[in-house]
Amino acid sequence: MRIVDLSRELYHRTPSYPGQPPIIHGIWKTHDEARAESGGVHGNSVMFFSMPDHGGTHIDAPRHFGKSGTPINEYPLENCIVQGICIDLRHVKPRAEITPADLEAAVKKAGVPVPKKGTVLLCTGHHERTFPTAAYATDNPGVNVAATEWLAKQGVVHFGIDSMRPGPEGLVNTLVHKACLELDITHLESLCNLETLIGQGEFQFICLPLKWREGTGSPVRAVAVFKN
């Protein structure tokens, strides 16, 4: 079995979505402080974090798209362990729209069908090109509404992308989120290492979220598992 980590590392002030709270990570108690409290017997260090539920590599709950959407604590876990494929869209220019024709051509080139009730990971190369520069937050290509509809018609439960948003920055991205609610699918954002999956065929994709009550999303440890 081979496991490929597709998750961004979290650290203090790691890039977060513009306008959302920063990711904070610090020391609550050091080993030395805890040892002193125990009278010199032993010391256990503890750290703390504060972050939005859309920080780092994460999955959007349908609640993010609208009040009627399912919150993350009720999102089906069956949708978090699915079959997946990764398609190569690195030729799409920064800030450009990914179209149904782009997706169809990339799936054909991959040589494997879209798995029903599975996922499609979109390797745009954006993370590899721009992280952690300022361009990471603004210059990504992404799907348009028609491409989102195309993915839903293939029977996926979600799709993933290696940028902070599924669509290009601006109105198109807003409309893609709206379409996800209407189409009853969702997506994962801020994936990385997707380049390692190109040409590797189908894999098992795992992205278990935290059980935040009424949450609009959650960080995940996203991985691709190859069992051969």
N, C-alpha and C positions, 0 to 999 in steps of 0.2 A: 504493500500500500504506500502511496506517495501523497503527501499533503502539501498543497501550495497555499501559502498565506496571502490573502488578497486585501488585508486590512492595513490602514495607515497606523503608524505608531502614535500613541497619545503622549503628550508631554506638556509642560507648563507653557501656555500661550501658543500652542500649535495653531496654525491657521484655522479660523472658524468662519462661518458664513457671514458676509457683511450685514451689519445691523443686529446680529444675534450676540448673546453674552459670550465673553471669552472663556476659553478652557483653562481652568485654574487647577494646579496640582502642587501640593506642598507637604511639608513634614508637620504632622500634628504632635508627635512625640518621638524623640530619638531613642536609640538603644541605651545610651548613657543615662538619659533622663529616667527611663523606665527602670533601669537597673538601680539607680539611686532610690527610687520610690519603693523598690522591693527590699531595700536594705542590703543591696549588693548581691542578691541571690541570682537574678537573671533580668534581662531587659528585652522586651518585645517592641520593636518600632512600629508606628502606625502613621500612615499618610492619609490625606484627604483630597477630594476633588470636587469641583463644581463645574458644570457644563450644561449647555442646552441639550435637549433630547435629539437634536439633529447635528451633534458634534462628531467629528471624525467620520470613519466609515460607518454608515448607518442605513437603516431601512425606514422609509416613510410609512407611518400607519395611515389608513384611509381617513382617520380623524383629522389628519393634517390638511386634507383637501376640502373638508366640509364638516359641519356639525353633525351630519347624519352618518359620517364614516365611522368604521370600527376603530376603537382605541387600541393601542399597542398591546395592552394586557389581555385583550380578547382576540387578537389576531391569530388565525389558525397556525399552530406550530407545524402542521403538515406542509404548509407553504414555505417553511424555513429549512426543510431538508428535501431537496428536489434534484432532478437531473438538469444539467445545463450544458450549454455550448458557449464558446466565445468567438466573436467574429471580428475581423480586422477592418477597422474604419480609420486607420491612421492617415489615409490620404485626404480625408475631409479637412478643409482649412479651418483655422481658428475662427470662432464665432459663427461659423456656417451652420445651416440646417441640414440634418441627416434626413433623407427622404426615404419613402418606401422602396424606390429603385435602388438606393444605396444598400438597404438592408437585404433585399432580394439577391443582389449581386454578391454581397459578402457571405450570405448563407450558402449560396451556390459554390463559392470559392472554398468555403470551409469543408464542403463535402459531407456534411452531416445534417440531418433534418432538425428542425426546432422541436424539442421534446414537449409533448402535450403535458399541461399542468407543471411545466418546468420553468426555466429561466433562460434568457439570452443576455450575455454580458458583452457590452459594447466597448471594445478597445479602441479609443480614439488617440491614445498616446499623450493625452493632455497632462496627466499626472507626471509622466516621465519627462515631458518637455519643460514643465513650468514649476513644479513643486520645489521649494516653498516660496517662490517669488510672488509678487503682487499679481502677476498675470494669471496665477492659478485661480484667483477669485473672479476673474472677468472674461478670460479669452477662450473659454471652452466652446467647441462645437457641441451640438446636441440635437436630439430628435425634434421634429415638428409634430403637430397634431396628427397629420396623416400617417406618419411613421409610427406614432403611438397606437393608432387604430390598427395598423398593419400588424404590430406585435400582438395586440389583443386578439386579433382574428386567428393567429397561429395557436392560440390556446394557452399562452403563458400565464402564470400567476403574477410574475413581476419581471422586470429587466433591471440590469445594473449598468453603471457607467463610471468611468475613472475621472470624474469631476464633481464639483460641488452642487451641480444642478443637472436635471435630465435634458433640458433644452438650452439653447443659447440664451444668454442674459437678456432680460427684457420681457416684452409681452408674450413672445412665443413660449417661454418657460412657464409663465403663469397659465397659459392655455393648456399646456401639456399636463400640468397638475390637475386642472379642472377636468380634462379628458380622462385622466386616470380614475377619478371618482366615478365618472359616468360609465366607464368601461369595466369597472370593478377589478382593476389591477393596481399594482403599486410599483415602486422602484427602489433601488439602492443607489446611494451616492457616495462619492469619495472612495471608490475602490482603487486598488493599485496592483501592480505586478501582473496586469492582464496580458502583457506581452508574452509572458511565459506560457500562456494557455493556447496561443495561436497555433493551429495545426495539430493540436493534441487530441482532437475528437471530443466525445462526450465525457462528462465527469459528474460526480455527485457534488452538489453545491449546498453548503451549510451556512446559515446566517441567523443564529438564534438571538432574539432580542432580550433585553431586560424587561422585567414584568412591571413597568411603570403604570400605576393606576391612572386611567384616562389619558395616557400619554399619546402625543402626536407622532412619535417616532422613538427610535432607540439606537444607540450604538450597538454594533454587532462585531463579532470576530468572524469575518467571512473567510471561508476556505473552499478550495476545490480539492476533491478527493479522487484520486485515480487508484482503482483497486487492482489493476493488473501489474 
